[in-house]
């Protein structure tokens, strides 16, 4: 067996994370995470930040990911340390922010043996995590090394597609945890195998666009005079969306309802100032104003607005044509399916799209 197995396995793990799109890693020092922290510090593609308090580290990574749109990596030791990530990860889940967590863990033989700081870290973050990957311990088999690359690339992709949010990786390390140089024949062969895998790089994932749904939306806009554009919470790392939505409002002439989290409230783009309404909650509360505003076509972008009045507008028999440009989790969730069934009962039919596609309900 290679004396540098843990060192090289950790180098493959962190190197693959960097090549899969991770740029920043937030480290909270600890014993069990030593080999992973060492590998991160030696990976030139990673920028390391050291924050000893895990709760602070998690919110720091959350802020990074919120602004960049790319997953920041959190790394901590085993035991109770990872539990301190949960508040920030729950927020990341609800706000749909990509965050990746790598928790170091004890080997399987220390589980259920009263070993200090040994906890069951399997799916520790429950439904707040989009996915959980148990990497186990280091293994020099070529298929196991290729499996690490595949799992890590899959984990990074799941932070962004189809529904952005936190993803949890769990990696086990057995003492000694300190790095070892590749000096024996087995270690040199393992190092060469890791170098080859890192040079090849992982398979990366890209988003696709549904052109058919975009064409259908454009046709509906061209055929409808009374339309309304509603923009809910939207990511700050996509400023081009504000420009495009403003252009859409200018071209169609539709009023643009945008709440504070939409990134459009203070945007001075192509949309006429008179068409942009940022305080629409009180307007929709008024039955006298709500009826004249009722559109024939409703275009909804981003996550659902937080406005209770807007929710009531939809629930009180909206019978027009509606497009929802929203993530898969929103359009495919049990909540959304129930809403679709209710609309179908009220209006006689519904058509829904898939991931990141326009959803049209009659």
ABEGO torsion letter per residue (X at the ends): XBAAAAAAAAAAAAAAAAAAGBABBBBBBBAAAAAAAAAAAABAABBBBBBABAAAAAAAAAAAAAAAGBBBBBBBBBEAAAAAAAAAAAAAAAAGBBBBBBBBBBBAAABGAGBBGBBBABGAAEAABABBBBAEBBBABAAAAAAAAAAAAAAAAAAAOABBEBBBBBBBBBOBABBBBBABAAAAAAAAAAAAAAAAEBBBBBBBBBAAAAAAAAAAAAABABBBBBBBBBBAABAAAAAAAAAAAAAAGBBBBBBAAAGAAABBBABBAAABBABAAAAAABAAAAAAABBABBBBBEBBBABAAAAAAAAAGBABBBBBBBBAAAAABAAAAAAAAAAAAAAGEBBBBBBGBBBBBX
